[in-house]
Amino acid sequence: MRYHIVDAFADERFAGNPAAVVPGPAFPAADEMQAVAHRIGLPTTAFVVPDGPGEYQVRWFTPYKEINLCGHATIASARHLFGLPGNVERERLRFVSGNGVLNASRDGDLIAIDLPGSRLTVAEPPPGMLAALGLDSVVACVVSSDDVLVEVASEEAVRAVRPDFPALGRLPFRGHIVTARADSEVDFVSRTFFPSLGVDEDQVCVSAHCKLAPYWAGRLGRRQLTALQLSERGGRLAVEDAGERVRVLGSAVPRGGARDLALEELAAQ
């Protein structure tokens, strides 16, 4: 089985978020895809299958679980697929998932995707969350259907978060987002944690920006914003709140050529 590694949101300063892209004529069995993702060991592995001219079915797996949406792995997939002979002249690709349709397009040297926006509800921090994040208080808290977002007082406070990952993973949410207005350079910063999915800290999380974009658009009164994820590798994004949809733009840098994963490696797991 052949796969490709692409670093999304990488530039001269930030290493971005790596994803593996596994193209094929059909999806393998779910347990085989999970074993492949676990063996590769990157934050997300995307499996893509042709579904018509410029259209692909897509499924995403962390090393431990299938997930319903992954933006950075979709950007990585688009970068790889735009380079194939049948797509070199295309400006747009369509990805069909169990969670809806994502469109990816070229935007100069960047890849842009649009994703469903999230409805946010103001709430008190869920019991145990602040302690699990090591926070005494927050500026605000909002929840969506799957994630919790808290705003803290400063960029430095975001950098200083040291979560208790086992405690965070026991809470009834997919992910936990900590954000603040940026000190300079960009509009806002964030860090994202997904221990329940086997990813303690995601390096650059696009699906979290489906919450961050509308949140900061409301706070700052602008729909087009710039963002920085303050993870170990770091990554820079541009986002646009378009109401029902969120547009995310970022770089995608292929990491060498194709790599092979022998089936006997999976059997040995």
Protein Blocks (a to p, Z undefined) as FASTA:
>chain_A
ZZddddehiafkbgbjaddddddfbdcdfklmmmmmmmnopabdcddddebehiacdddd
dfkbccfbdfklmmmmmmmmmmpmklmmpcbdcdddfkbccddddehjbccddddddddd
dddddehklmmnopabdfbdcddfkbccdddfbfklmmmpccdfklmmmpccfbdcdddd
dfbhpabdcddddfknopabafbdfklmmmmmmmmmmmnopabdcdddfbfnopaddddd
ehjaccdddddddehjaddddfklmmmZZ
